[in-house]
Amino acid sequence: DTEVTQTPKHLVMGMTNKKSLKCEQHMGHRAMYWYKQKAKKPPELMFVYSYEKLSINESVPSRFSPECPNSSLLNLHLHALQPEDSALYLCASSQDQGRDTEAFFGQGTRLTVV
Amino acid sequence: GQQVMQIPQYQHVQEGEDFTTYCNSSTTLSNIQWYKQRPGGHPVFLIQLVKSGEVKKQKRLTFQFGEAKKNSSLHITATQTTDVGTYFCAGPNDMRFGAGTRLTVKP
């Protein structure tokens, strides 16, 4: 199984809503990543978890709150988002952050903030 | 983290023409990875280069890592419409992506 599964695929939320994006992998990978991708732009790194601990936070606003409940799951909790936060949110995993291994990406969650 | 610069931003070619994208870093890279993202899709790993001067081939795709390990290139020979997409390089460890080169191919 070389899949990274993201749910939901699409999400529309209001600026006062609280929602969560979920990401799951069963490859035994110990590094997991959240990216934000706007149209015609590269994926922009947001957070990196290594062995279930947050290792990189790219100065992301606190309205985005990551969580790694176990080695297979990665969540991104959303609260009080702005319309400019609308984007494709990609999750990825790799065997280890510090080692030279490929990253597997999920299909992404397309988020629209209204 | 290490930043990689990528050029060109866009490339439009006639089917059958060749295509090359370049990534450059101001610092030495321990490795570099290449990904392809089809329109509407997610990034998919293509290859990783680790050794100085390394050259790897995948069918019509040729990947090179510079002798100083500060630059890399991806060359596609005789492009096909299936090559359409955005090609990204990514630096080591923290998985930050270059700006990407968007390739369009005219049949």
Backbone of each chain as ProteinMPNN parsed JSONL, in Angstrom:
{"seq_chain_A": "DTEVTQTPKHLVMGMTNKKSLKCEQHMGHRAMYWYKQKAKKPPELMFVYSYEKLSINESVPSRFSPECPNSSLLNLHLHALQPEDSALYLCASSQDQGRDTEAFFGQGTRLTVV", "coords_chain_A": {"N_chain_A": [[0.858, -1.189, 0.0], [0.89, 1.973, -1.107], [-0.276, 4.341, -0.615], [-1.396, 7.625, 0.221], [-3.951, 8.879, 1.987], [-6.35, 11.356, 1.822], [-8.884, 13.161, 3.438], [-11.617, 15.482, 3.746], [-12.194, 15.343, 0.14], [-13.096, 17.647, -0.989], [-13.943, 20.786, 0.458], [-16.056, 23.185, 1.758], [-16.184, 26.01, 3.667], [-17.333, 28.32, 6.136], [-16.186, 31.494, 7.408], [-16.382, 31.481, 10.122], [-16.435, 28.917, 10.87], [-15.353, 25.722, 12.257], [-13.237, 23.242, 11.183], [-11.753, 20.113, 10.143], [-8.978, 18.711, 8.437], [-7.985, 15.551, 7.212], [-5.418, 13.09, 7.123], [-3.936, 10.074, 6.115], [-1.687, 7.365, 6.314], [-0.296, 4.154, 5.634], [2.229, 3.156, 5.397], [4.236, 2.962, 7.138], [5.723, 5.195, 7.391], [7.641, 7.795, 8.935], [7.757, 10.482, 8.783], [5.714, 13.246, 8.162], [3.878, 15.598, 6.214], [2.418, 18.825, 5.737], [1.173, 20.748, 3.09], [0.379, 23.791, 1.4], [-1.224, 24.758, -1.536], [-1.635, 27.125, -3.924], [-3.376, 28.115, -6.898], [-1.513, 27.533, -9.818], [0.903, 27.779, -8.549], [3.794, 26.65, -6.682], [3.734, 23.834, -4.359], [3.555, 24.863, -1.019], [5.399, 24.585, 1.795], [4.056, 23.852, 4.981], [3.912, 22.542, 7.558], [5.95, 20.127, 9.255], [6.057, 16.901, 10.507], [7.96, 14.767, 12.469], [8.488, 11.589, 13.532], [6.143, 11.816, 15.015], [6.372, 14.232, 16.228], [6.268, 17.765, 16.065], [8.363, 19.208, 13.812], [8.961, 21.184, 11.998], [7.591, 24.349, 11.559], [6.39, 26.515, 9.424], [6.078, 29.27, 10.133], [3.299, 29.498, 10.174], [-0.001, 30.846, 10.3], [-1.905, 30.901, 13.369], [-4.482, 30.044, 13.061], [-4.413, 27.756, 11.687], [-3.961, 24.562, 12.796], [-1.931, 21.955, 13.423], [-1.968, 18.386, 13.987], [-0.726, 15.326, 15.185], [-1.821, 12.46, 15.87], [-1.012, 9.788, 15.901], [1.45, 7.599, 14.408], [0.434, 7.111, 11.904], [-1.445, 8.946, 11.221], [-2.404, 12.262, 10.374], [-3.575, 15.394, 11.151], [-5.187, 18.471, 10.243], [-6.313, 21.159, 11.786], [-8.766, 23.59, 11.373], [-9.672, 26.936, 11.84], [-11.561, 29.861, 11.977], [-10.861, 30.805, 9.395], [-9.683, 32.688, 6.516], [-10.854, 34.074, 3.386], [-8.65, 34.102, 1.654], [-7.29, 31.881, 2.36], [-8.227, 29.841, 0.918], [-7.46, 27.076, -1.009], [-5.549, 24.323, -2.377], [-4.898, 21.737, -0.214], [-2.291, 19.777, 0.594], [-1.176, 16.642, 1.706], [1.688, 14.816, 2.669], [3.949, 12.025, 2.924], [6.984, 10.539, 4.111], [9.666, 8.152, 4.434], [11.463, 8.952, 6.393], [12.276, 12.082, 7.809], [14.876, 13.001, 7.826], [16.279, 11.414, 6.097], [17.17, 10.245, 2.805], [14.686, 9.848, 1.102], [11.864, 9.244, -1.011], [8.912, 11.266, -1.231], [5.495, 10.634, -0.717], [2.479, 11.73, -1.985], [-0.814, 12.753, -1.023], [-4.084, 13.006, -2.581], [-5.062, 15.444, -2.019], [-6.952, 18.095, -0.419], [-9.39, 20.167, -1.535], [-9.965, 23.293, -0.568], [-12.385, 25.714, 0.11], [-13.008, 28.851, 1.298], [-15.61, 30.713, 2.484]], "CA_chain_A": [[0.0, 0.0, 0.0], [1.725, 3.171, -1.208], [-1.216, 5.449, -0.705], [-1.676, 8.602, 1.254], [-5.372, 9.165, 1.814], [-6.788, 12.609, 2.427], [-10.316, 13.433, 3.469], [-12.41, 15.212, 2.545], [-11.597, 15.785, -1.126], [-13.519, 19.033, -1.148], [-14.514, 21.348, 1.674], [-16.444, 24.581, 1.739], [-16.438, 26.407, 5.045], [-17.455, 29.733, 6.42], [-15.068, 32.056, 8.154], [-16.544, 31.233, 11.561], [-16.501, 27.465, 11.099], [-14.188, 24.898, 12.618], [-13.211, 21.994, 10.422], [-10.462, 19.408, 10.18], [-8.531, 17.894, 7.309], [-7.348, 14.34, 7.715], [-4.45, 12.436, 6.248], [-3.602, 8.766, 6.678], [-0.806, 6.505, 5.519], [0.022, 2.882, 6.301], [3.496, 2.701, 4.845], [5.236, 2.982, 8.198], [6.529, 6.414, 7.282], [7.711, 8.517, 10.204], [7.701, 11.922, 8.505], [4.49, 13.637, 7.464], [3.976, 17.0, 5.815], [1.283, 19.573, 5.183], [1.481, 21.797, 2.134], [-0.706, 24.594, 0.83], [-0.92, 25.064, -2.924], [-2.535, 27.997, -4.649], [-3.385, 27.826, -8.331], [-0.346, 27.868, -10.623], [2.028, 28.008, -7.653], [4.311, 25.389, -6.135], [3.318, 23.517, -2.984], [4.25, 25.675, -0.014], [5.488, 23.799, 3.023], [3.457, 24.467, 6.175], [4.334, 21.838, 8.772], [6.555, 18.812, 9.136], [6.113, 16.072, 11.708], [8.921, 13.678, 12.417], [8.242, 10.712, 14.689], [4.961, 12.34, 15.712], [6.663, 15.523, 16.858], [6.356, 18.862, 15.121], [9.766, 19.586, 13.637], [9.018, 22.431, 11.234], [6.398, 25.18, 11.414], [6.841, 27.597, 8.559], [5.418, 30.522, 10.547], [1.915, 29.417, 9.705], [-0.928, 31.486, 11.256], [-2.431, 29.978, 14.379], [-5.787, 29.53, 12.657], [-4.109, 26.408, 11.226], [-3.39, 23.843, 13.93], [-1.686, 20.566, 13.059], [-1.97, 17.39, 15.061], [-0.304, 14.009, 14.741], [-2.223, 11.597, 16.978], [-0.156, 8.604, 15.892], [2.389, 7.615, 13.28], [-0.267, 6.921, 10.634], [-2.456, 9.98, 11.024], [-2.033, 13.673, 10.48], [-4.741, 16.255, 11.009], [-4.99, 19.917, 10.194], [-7.521, 21.776, 12.312], [-8.96, 24.9, 10.771], [-10.594, 27.772, 12.632], [-11.56, 31.295, 11.653], [-10.056, 31.028, 8.194], [-9.974, 33.816, 5.652], [-11.02, 33.643, 1.984], [-7.352, 33.899, 0.994], [-6.801, 30.548, 2.734], [-8.742, 28.884, -0.052], [-6.326, 26.487, -1.726], [-5.428, 22.862, -2.293], [-4.043, 21.349, 0.904], [-1.685, 18.477, 0.29], [-0.456, 15.914, 2.748], [2.688, 13.895, 2.122], [4.715, 11.283, 3.92], [8.213, 9.9, 3.658], [10.144, 7.2, 5.425], [12.092, 9.67, 7.499], [12.571, 13.438, 7.36], [16.295, 13.252, 7.663], [16.895, 10.492, 5.154], [16.955, 10.588, 1.407], [13.653, 8.989, 0.53], [10.843, 9.97, -1.74], [7.667, 11.598, -0.551], [4.249, 10.235, -1.365], [1.473, 12.758, -1.759], [-2.224, 12.459, -1.168], [-4.768, 13.705, -3.678], [-5.325, 16.806, -1.6], [-8.284, 18.605, -0.088], [-9.593, 21.498, -2.112], [-10.682, 24.068, 0.441], [-12.928, 27.027, -0.248], [-13.483, 29.599, 2.466], [-16.583, 31.713, 2.005]], "C_chain_A": [[0.898, 1.245, 0.0], [0.845, 4.404, -1.294], [-1.193, 6.347, 0.516], [-3.103, 9.069, 1.001], [-5.741, 10.438, 2.543], [-8.297, 12.71, 2.358], [-10.585, 14.758, 4.156], [-11.667, 15.649, 1.287], [-11.906, 17.25, -1.389], [-14.136, 19.503, 0.159], [-14.819, 22.818, 1.448], [-16.791, 24.957, 3.176], [-16.547, 27.913, 5.18], [-16.336, 30.206, 7.322], [-15.197, 31.843, 9.658], [-16.543, 29.738, 11.894], [-15.204, 26.906, 11.666], [-14.303, 23.593, 11.863], [-11.832, 21.359, 10.567], [-10.219, 18.673, 8.882], [-7.782, 16.703, 7.879], [-6.456, 13.716, 6.651], [-4.025, 11.135, 6.916], [-2.67, 8.025, 5.736], [-0.469, 5.272, 6.339], [1.286, 2.282, 5.717], [4.59, 2.643, 5.902], [6.141, 4.194, 8.143], [6.497, 7.19, 8.594], [7.776, 10.03, 10.013], [6.436, 12.207, 7.722], [4.474, 15.155, 7.318], [2.597, 17.55, 5.444], [1.816, 20.67, 4.268], [0.199, 22.537, 1.777], [-0.304, 24.936, -0.59], [-2.012, 25.93, -3.527], [-2.382, 27.689, -6.146], [-2.12, 28.355, -9.015], [0.867, 28.252, -9.776], [2.56, 26.675, -7.158], [3.705, 25.089, -4.772], [4.202, 24.282, -2.001], [4.227, 24.908, 1.305], [4.895, 24.574, 4.196], [4.045, 23.853, 7.437], [5.002, 20.527, 8.39], [6.519, 18.144, 10.499], [7.118, 14.958, 11.478], [8.771, 12.865, 13.696], [7.199, 11.336, 15.626], [5.219, 13.633, 16.461], [6.796, 16.593, 15.778], [7.813, 19.299, 15.011], [9.923, 20.873, 12.845], [7.636, 23.069, 11.225], [6.864, 26.403, 10.648], [6.11, 28.901, 8.867], [3.988, 30.589, 10.033], [1.0, 30.074, 10.745], [-1.589, 30.462, 12.163], [-3.822, 29.477, 14.053], [-5.648, 28.151, 11.998], [-3.396, 25.686, 12.378], [-3.179, 22.382, 13.557], [-1.707, 19.661, 14.282], [-1.547, 16.061, 14.471], [-0.615, 13.016, 15.854], [-1.451, 10.282, 17.049], [0.637, 8.594, 14.593], [1.712, 7.496, 11.922], [-1.179, 8.086, 10.273], [-1.884, 11.383, 11.194], [-3.29, 14.489, 10.24], [-4.311, 17.704, 10.853], [-6.309, 20.548, 10.593], [-7.586, 23.228, 11.836], [-9.977, 25.698, 11.569], [-10.431, 29.225, 12.227], [-10.682, 31.596, 10.452], [-10.547, 32.248, 7.408], [-10.161, 33.323, 4.217], [-9.695, 33.372, 1.284], [-6.703, 32.576, 1.385], [-7.34, 29.47, 1.8], [-7.592, 28.388, -0.914], [-6.483, 24.976, -1.725], [-4.462, 22.547, -1.16], [-3.594, 19.914, 0.682], [-0.985, 17.918, 1.513], [0.552, 14.998, 2.053], [3.36, 13.156, 3.259], [5.983, 10.743, 3.282], [8.75, 9.042, 4.792], [10.695, 7.905, 6.659], [12.425, 11.054, 6.999], [14.043, 13.604, 7.022], [16.967, 12.373, 6.632], [16.445, 10.792, 3.73], [15.932, 9.666, 0.775], [12.561, 9.832, -0.081], [9.645, 10.245, -0.848], [6.487, 11.151, -1.4], [3.186, 11.26, -0.982], [0.072, 12.168, -1.837], [-2.812, 13.283, -2.295], [-5.107, 15.138, -3.314], [-6.762, 17.054, -1.207], [-8.383, 20.003, -0.679], [-10.516, 22.271, -1.186], [-11.132, 25.409, -0.12], [-13.477, 27.662, 1.009], [-14.385, 30.721, 1.971], [-16.978, 32.665, 3.118]], "O_chain_A": [[1.578, 1.53, 0.986], [1.182, 5.383, -1.96], [-1.005, 5.913, 1.653], [-3.419, 9.59, -0.069], [-5.478, 10.582, 3.737], [-8.91, 12.382, 1.341], [-9.848, 15.13, 5.07], [-10.607, 16.269, 1.381], [-11.088, 17.989, -1.936], [-14.768, 18.729, 0.876], [-13.966, 23.591, 1.01], [-17.602, 24.291, 3.819], [-15.93, 28.671, 4.431], [-15.627, 29.402, 7.927], [-14.222, 32.009, 10.391], [-16.638, 29.351, 13.059], [-14.134, 27.508, 11.575], [-15.335, 22.924, 11.901], [-10.884, 21.981, 11.046], [-11.131, 18.087, 8.299], [-7.057, 16.807, 8.868], [-6.716, 13.81, 5.452], [-3.785, 11.092, 8.123], [-2.841, 8.056, 4.518], [-0.369, 5.327, 7.565], [1.404, 1.067, 5.562], [5.737, 2.313, 5.599], [7.2, 4.219, 8.771], [5.475, 7.242, 9.278], [7.844, 10.774, 10.991], [6.115, 11.517, 6.754], [4.978, 15.89, 8.167], [1.741, 16.841, 4.915], [2.747, 21.403, 4.601], [-0.902, 21.99, 1.843], [0.827, 25.356, -0.833], [-3.167, 25.516, -3.627], [-1.4, 27.09, -6.584], [-1.721, 29.5, -8.8], [1.752, 28.97, -10.242], [1.851, 25.669, -7.209], [3.214, 25.996, -4.101], [5.423, 24.334, -2.141], [3.163, 24.623, 1.854], [5.169, 25.758, 4.392], [4.606, 24.554, 8.279], [4.685, 19.905, 7.376], [6.898, 18.736, 11.51], [7.124, 14.3, 10.437], [8.909, 13.39, 14.801], [7.363, 11.371, 16.846], [4.379, 14.082, 17.241], [7.367, 16.352, 14.715], [8.421, 19.71, 15.999], [10.918, 21.581, 13.006], [6.638, 22.415, 10.923], [7.633, 27.219, 11.156], [5.587, 29.556, 7.965], [3.54, 31.617, 9.523], [1.2, 29.882, 11.945], [-1.804, 29.313, 11.779], [-4.305, 28.558, 14.715], [-6.644, 27.461, 11.779], [-2.364, 26.144, 12.868], [-4.15, 21.644, 13.391], [-1.501, 20.086, 15.419], [-1.969, 15.707, 13.37], [0.24, 12.755, 16.699], [-1.259, 9.729, 18.131], [0.497, 9.501, 13.772], [2.341, 7.749, 10.894], [-1.632, 8.191, 9.133], [-1.017, 11.64, 12.029], [-3.986, 14.296, 9.243], [-3.226, 18.103, 11.274], [-7.293, 20.49, 9.856], [-6.608, 23.973, 11.891], [-11.033, 25.178, 11.93], [-9.319, 29.748, 12.145], [-9.865, 32.517, 10.477], [-11.651, 32.753, 7.61], [-9.666, 32.25, 3.872], [-9.623, 32.506, 0.412], [-5.685, 32.189, 0.813], [-6.941, 28.31, 1.895], [-6.842, 29.183, -1.481], [-7.423, 24.429, -1.149], [-3.334, 23.038, -1.149], [-4.396, 18.985, 0.596], [-0.299, 18.629, 2.247], [0.282, 14.473, 0.973], [3.343, 13.6, 4.407], [6.045, 10.52, 2.073], [8.349, 9.183, 5.948], [10.435, 7.515, 7.797], [12.829, 11.194, 5.845], [14.4, 14.267, 6.049], [18.141, 12.583, 6.326], [15.465, 11.501, 3.501], [16.29, 8.789, -0.011], [12.363, 10.99, 0.289], [9.403, 9.557, 0.143], [6.488, 11.274, -2.625], [3.023, 11.606, 0.188], [-0.198, 11.235, -2.593], [-2.148, 14.136, -2.884], [-5.405, 15.955, -4.186], [-7.67, 16.325, -1.606], [-7.587, 20.891, -0.376], [-11.694, 21.944, -1.04], [-10.357, 26.136, -0.741], [-14.312, 27.079, 1.701], [-13.987, 31.558, 1.161], [-17.785, 33.569, 2.9]]}, "seq_chain_B": "GQQVMQIPQYQHVQEGEDFTTYCNSSTTLSNIQWYKQRPGGHPVFLIQLVKSGEVKKQKRLTFQFGEAKKNSSLHITATQTTDVGTYFCAGPNDMRFGAGTRLTVKP", "coords_chain_B": {"N_chain_B": [[15.833, 26.705, 5.772], [17.148, 25.04, 2.848], [17.033, 26.777, -0.187], [15.885, 26.222, -3.442], [16.252, 27.398, -6.699], [14.347, 27.633, -9.642], [14.193, 27.379, -13.155], [12.998, 27.432, -16.597], [10.009, 29.376, -15.835], [7.782, 28.795, -17.334], [7.2, 26.706, -20.163], [6.54, 26.238, -23.466], [6.073, 23.893, -25.908], [6.323, 22.368, -29.148], [4.937, 19.264, -29.973], [7.248, 16.64, -29.936], [9.475, 18.208, -29.82], [12.345, 19.027, -27.757], [12.767, 19.448, -24.171], [13.872, 21.277, -21.358], [14.441, 21.768, -17.901], [15.762, 23.648, -15.169], [17.422, 23.568, -12.017], [18.779, 25.454, -9.374], [21.022, 25.997, -6.673], [22.319, 27.986, -4.028], [23.854, 26.836, -2.188], [25.598, 23.799, -1.378], [23.985, 20.787, -2.142], [22.786, 17.922, -0.479], [21.261, 16.061, -1.707], [18.91, 15.909, -4.43], [15.537, 16.048, -5.424], [13.104, 15.19, -7.905], [9.854, 16.0, -9.025], [6.671, 15.447, -10.589], [3.742, 17.125, -11.469], [0.66, 16.627, -12.65], [-1.882, 18.489, -14.439], [-4.464, 19.368, -12.241], [-3.778, 17.325, -10.565], [-1.718, 15.62, -8.077], [1.605, 16.078, -6.715], [4.014, 13.795, -7.984], [6.552, 11.575, -7.297], [9.553, 11.486, -9.159], [12.389, 11.029, -9.33], [15.478, 10.669, -7.488], [18.535, 12.308, -6.987], [21.843, 11.854, -5.946], [24.641, 11.642, -6.031], [27.617, 13.434, -6.928], [27.757, 14.799, -10.159], [26.011, 12.912, -11.138], [24.034, 11.073, -13.463], [20.904, 10.135, -14.506], [18.559, 8.078, -16.22], [15.239, 7.859, -17.421], [13.515, 6.363, -19.601], [12.523, 8.683, -21.874], [13.361, 10.741, -20.31], [15.979, 12.544, -18.844], [18.017, 12.999, -16.113], [20.17, 15.165, -14.368], [22.803, 15.781, -12.041], [24.768, 18.332, -10.832], [28.377, 18.699, -10.863], [29.316, 20.103, -8.665], [27.229, 19.764, -7.021], [25.276, 21.703, -6.826], [23.486, 22.31, -8.698], [20.91, 21.125, -10.902], [19.324, 19.303, -13.531], [16.536, 18.548, -15.649], [15.811, 16.83, -18.49], [13.781, 16.366, -21.255], [13.388, 14.348, -23.97], [12.08, 14.627, -27.215], [9.247, 15.491, -26.732], [5.981, 14.491, -25.595], [2.38, 14.606, -25.601], [1.599, 13.557, -23.24], [3.487, 14.377, -21.473], [2.792, 16.729, -20.402], [2.501, 19.035, -17.745], [3.56, 20.185, -14.485], [6.85, 20.487, -13.484], [8.76, 19.915, -10.704], [11.593, 20.628, -8.673], [13.009, 19.525, -5.6], [14.486, 20.337, -2.528], [16.746, 18.769, -0.147], [15.859, 16.968, 2.843], [13.959, 18.942, 4.103], [12.055, 19.143, 2.21], [11.26, 21.332, 0.592], [9.899, 22.943, -2.194], [10.994, 23.89, -5.476], [10.131, 26.64, -7.708], [8.936, 25.514, -9.891], [8.434, 24.312, -13.252], [6.243, 24.868, -15.751], [5.071, 22.836, -18.193], [3.744, 22.883, -21.379], [2.411, 21.177, -24.181], [2.076, 21.282, -27.569], [0.062, 19.56, -29.789]], "CA_chain_B": [[16.026, 25.596, 4.87], [17.827, 25.34, 1.595], [16.135, 27.171, -1.243], [16.311, 25.925, -4.8], [15.661, 28.265, -7.706], [14.044, 26.819, -10.814], [13.848, 28.085, -14.387], [12.123, 28.597, -16.694], [8.729, 29.22, -15.144], [6.879, 28.184, -18.307], [7.795, 26.282, -21.427], [5.544, 25.703, -24.395], [6.802, 23.269, -27.009], [5.612, 21.564, -30.131], [5.171, 17.84, -29.737], [8.443, 16.169, -30.616], [10.619, 19.039, -29.428], [12.93, 18.706, -26.463], [12.442, 20.352, -23.067], [14.797, 21.197, -20.225], [14.234, 22.644, -16.756], [16.985, 23.725, -14.373], [17.338, 23.986, -10.621], [20.052, 25.934, -8.862], [21.092, 26.316, -5.257], [23.527, 28.725, -3.654], [24.627, 25.977, -1.289], [25.718, 22.412, -1.819], [22.847, 19.956, -1.771], [23.129, 16.516, -0.256], [20.544, 15.356, -2.771], [17.805, 16.67, -4.995], [14.473, 15.195, -5.931], [12.254, 15.751, -8.946], [8.46, 15.587, -8.982], [5.806, 15.92, -11.67], [2.348, 17.307, -11.088], [-0.23, 16.815, -13.8], [-2.971, 19.43, -14.147], [-5.508, 18.804, -11.396], [-3.278, 16.186, -9.79], [-0.812, 15.876, -6.974], [2.99, 15.774, -7.1], [4.426, 12.4, -8.009], [8.013, 11.455, -7.305], [10.184, 10.949, -10.366], [13.731, 10.494, -9.118], [16.364, 11.353, -6.553], [19.946, 12.314, -7.354], [22.625, 11.963, -4.724], [26.09, 11.716, -6.268], [28.154, 14.491, -7.768], [27.843, 14.445, -11.569], [25.155, 11.775, -11.452], [23.091, 11.145, -14.572], [19.967, 9.013, -14.508], [17.607, 8.148, -17.327], [13.974, 7.132, -17.366], [12.963, 6.453, -20.959], [12.901, 9.916, -22.566], [13.754, 11.725, -19.32], [17.358, 12.467, -18.361], [18.225, 13.837, -14.936], [21.587, 15.362, -14.066], [23.194, 16.49, -10.826], [26.027, 18.979, -11.159], [29.595, 18.24, -10.188], [29.402, 20.779, -7.371], [25.985, 19.451, -6.32], [24.519, 22.931, -6.592], [22.486, 22.475, -9.739], [20.36, 19.899, -11.457], [18.466, 19.535, -14.681], [15.675, 17.487, -16.185], [15.698, 16.991, -19.939], [12.866, 15.424, -21.905], [13.635, 14.227, -25.409], [10.908, 14.364, -28.062], [8.09, 15.571, -25.841], [4.675, 13.982, -25.996], [1.312, 15.313, -24.87], [1.533, 12.984, -21.889], [4.492, 15.015, -20.617], [2.226, 17.976, -19.894], [2.414, 19.135, -16.297], [4.554, 21.047, -13.867], [7.976, 19.722, -12.96], [9.352, 20.571, -9.54], [12.689, 20.034, -7.927], [12.84, 19.711, -4.154], [15.719, 20.198, -1.778], [16.787, 17.65, 0.795], [15.448, 17.006, 4.241], [12.737, 19.627, 4.483], [11.065, 18.991, 1.144], [10.765, 22.584, 0.022], [9.867, 22.839, -3.641], [11.299, 25.012, -6.35], [8.941, 27.302, -8.249], [8.332, 24.644, -10.888], [8.364, 24.676, -14.667], [5.004, 24.352, -16.333], [5.265, 22.419, -19.581], [2.595, 22.598, -22.241], [2.849, 20.553, -25.426], [1.103, 21.441, -28.654], [0.082, 18.357, -30.65]], "C_chain_B": [[16.683, 26.018, 3.576], [16.806, 25.663, 0.521], [16.728, 26.78, -2.581], [15.536, 26.817, -5.756], [15.479, 27.456, -8.97], [13.65, 27.7, -11.981], [13.76, 27.111, -15.553], [10.83, 28.357, -15.935], [7.723, 28.506, -16.035], [7.678, 27.745, -19.529], [6.683, 25.671, -22.271], [6.285, 25.148, -25.586], [5.838, 22.591, -27.956], [5.918, 20.101, -29.816], [6.36, 17.366, -30.576], [9.685, 16.99, -30.307], [11.127, 18.603, -28.057], [12.584, 19.783, -25.445], [13.462, 20.169, -21.964], [14.382, 22.198, -19.149], [15.445, 22.534, -15.838], [16.678, 24.151, -12.948], [18.721, 24.363, -10.123], [19.94, 26.278, -7.385], [22.372, 27.087, -4.981], [24.417, 27.898, -2.728], [24.659, 24.557, -1.842], [24.549, 21.595, -1.276], [23.307, 18.524, -1.52], [22.421, 15.626, -1.282], [19.504, 16.294, -3.357], [16.797, 15.69, -5.553], [13.683, 15.946, -7.0], [10.858, 15.132, -8.848], [7.743, 16.137, -10.204], [4.393, 16.036, -11.128], [1.535, 17.565, -12.348], [-1.301, 17.824, -13.441], [-4.08, 18.756, -13.36], [-5.053, 17.655, -10.517], [-2.392, 16.605, -8.643], [0.612, 15.538, -7.401], [3.291, 14.285, -6.987], [5.936, 12.355, -8.146], [8.51, 10.863, -8.612], [11.509, 10.28, -10.043], [14.445, 11.277, -8.032], [17.796, 11.214, -7.053], [20.765, 12.598, -6.107], [24.105, 12.25, -5.0], [26.46, 12.871, -7.175], [28.267, 14.005, -9.207], [26.933, 13.317, -12.008], [24.227, 12.071, -12.625], [22.208, 9.904, -14.51], [18.966, 9.2, -15.63], [16.372, 7.324, -17.006], [13.328, 7.335, -18.734], [13.42, 7.752, -21.617], [13.358, 11.018, -21.609], [15.18, 11.477, -18.868], [17.535, 13.481, -17.252], [19.72, 13.94, -14.673], [21.747, 16.112, -12.761], [24.582, 17.054, -11.071], [27.2, 18.463, -10.333], [29.721, 18.847, -8.791], [28.181, 20.52, -6.497], [25.233, 20.717, -5.923], [23.466, 23.145, -7.667], [22.076, 21.12, -10.286], [19.493, 20.259, -12.652], [17.663, 18.295, -15.006], [15.48, 17.774, -17.663], [14.749, 15.927, -20.48], [13.134, 15.473, -23.404], [12.32, 13.924, -26.108], [9.627, 14.323, -27.235], [6.829, 14.993, -26.476], [3.62, 14.709, -25.165], [1.171, 14.772, -23.451], [2.557, 13.597, -20.934], [3.977, 16.307, -19.996], [2.118, 17.932, -18.368], [3.445, 20.12, -15.789], [5.61, 20.176, -13.203], [8.648, 20.536, -11.854], [10.617, 19.841, -9.11], [12.447, 20.349, -6.449], [14.155, 19.449, -3.466], [15.615, 19.115, -0.736], [16.178, 17.979, 2.149], [14.112, 17.683, 4.511], [11.703, 19.689, 3.364], [10.45, 20.305, 0.691], [10.928, 22.512, -1.493], [10.399, 24.101, -4.317], [10.005, 25.557, -6.941], [8.222, 26.453, -9.292], [8.425, 25.205, -12.287], [7.129, 24.022, -15.243], [5.232, 24.073, -17.812], [3.927, 22.202, -20.264], [3.125, 22.115, -23.581], [1.735, 20.686, -26.452], [1.189, 20.244, -29.582], [0.418, 18.691, -32.109]], "O_chain_B": [[16.76, 27.204, 3.254], [15.837, 24.929, 0.33], [17.917, 26.976, -2.83], [14.321, 26.971, -5.637], [16.356, 26.675, -9.34], [12.876, 28.645, -11.83], [14.39, 26.054, -15.508], [10.587, 27.253, -15.447], [6.912, 27.711, -15.559], [8.698, 28.342, -19.874], [5.993, 24.738, -21.862], [7.057, 25.868, -26.219], [4.697, 22.286, -27.609], [7.038, 19.76, -29.437], [6.456, 17.659, -31.768], [10.81, 16.531, -30.505], [10.439, 17.911, -27.307], [12.165, 20.884, -25.802], [13.872, 19.048, -21.664], [14.017, 23.333, -19.452], [16.072, 21.479, -15.736], [15.8, 24.977, -12.701], [19.707, 23.685, -10.41], [18.918, 26.776, -6.914], [23.392, 26.861, -5.633], [25.585, 28.224, -2.514], [23.834, 24.181, -2.675], [24.182, 21.703, -0.106], [24.123, 17.985, -2.268], [22.93, 14.573, -1.666], [19.258, 17.369, -2.81], [17.155, 14.638, -6.084], [13.609, 17.175, -6.992], [10.698, 13.933, -8.622], [8.143, 17.149, -10.779], [3.911, 15.154, -10.416], [1.702, 18.583, -13.02], [-1.606, 18.005, -12.262], [-4.58, 17.702, -13.755], [-5.862, 17.069, -9.797], [-2.321, 17.78, -8.281], [0.805, 14.786, -8.356], [2.885, 13.613, -6.039], [6.518, 13.016, -9.006], [7.969, 9.876, -9.111], [11.747, 9.131, -10.416], [14.066, 12.401, -7.701], [18.214, 10.141, -7.488], [20.424, 13.473, -5.311], [24.738, 13.018, -4.276], [25.707, 13.238, -8.077], [28.806, 12.927, -9.459], [27.061, 12.815, -13.124], [23.703, 13.178, -12.757], [22.697, 8.775, -14.466], [18.573, 10.32, -15.956], [16.448, 6.25, -16.409], [12.678, 8.35, -18.985], [14.61, 7.903, -21.893], [13.706, 12.113, -22.052], [15.553, 10.349, -18.547], [17.246, 14.666, -17.419], [20.447, 12.948, -14.742], [20.934, 16.969, -12.416], [25.483, 16.319, -11.477], [27.032, 17.876, -9.264], [30.175, 18.188, -7.856], [28.107, 21.001, -5.367], [24.639, 20.8, -4.848], [22.645, 24.056, -7.563], [22.785, 20.122, -10.153], [18.995, 21.379, -12.763], [18.043, 17.168, -14.69], [15.028, 18.857, -18.034], [14.9, 14.739, -20.194], [13.103, 16.541, -24.016], [11.544, 13.079, -25.661], [9.01, 13.272, -27.062], [6.643, 15.006, -27.693], [3.932, 15.344, -24.157], [0.674, 15.467, -22.565], [2.5, 13.363, -19.727], [4.65, 16.911, -19.161], [1.702, 16.931, -17.785], [4.115, 20.801, -16.566], [5.295, 19.249, -12.457], [9.046, 21.684, -12.053], [10.703, 18.615, -9.173], [11.767, 21.317, -6.107], [14.854, 18.481, -3.766], [14.53, 18.598, -0.468], [16.017, 19.142, 2.518], [13.217, 17.066, 5.089], [10.609, 20.222, 3.548], [9.248, 20.376, 0.436], [11.961, 22.078, -2.002], [10.271, 25.212, -3.803], [8.925, 25.014, -6.709], [7.034, 26.65, -9.547], [8.487, 26.418, -12.484], [6.98, 22.8, -15.229], [5.55, 24.978, -18.583], [3.086, 21.438, -19.79], [4.158, 22.584, -24.057], [0.604, 20.256, -26.227], [2.259, 19.939, -30.108], [0.473, 17.794, -32.95]]}, "name": "protein", "num_of_chains": 2, "seq": "DTEVTQTPKHLVMGMTNKKSLKCEQHMGHRAMYWYKQKAKKPPELMFVYSYEKLSINESVPSRFSPECPNSSLLNLHLHALQPEDSALYLCASSQDQGRDTEAFFGQGTRLTVVGQQVMQIPQYQHVQEGEDFTTYCNSSTTLSNIQWYKQRPGGHPVFLIQLVKSGEVKKQKRLTFQFGEAKKNSSLHITATQTTDVGTYFCAGPNDMRFGAGTRLTVKP"}
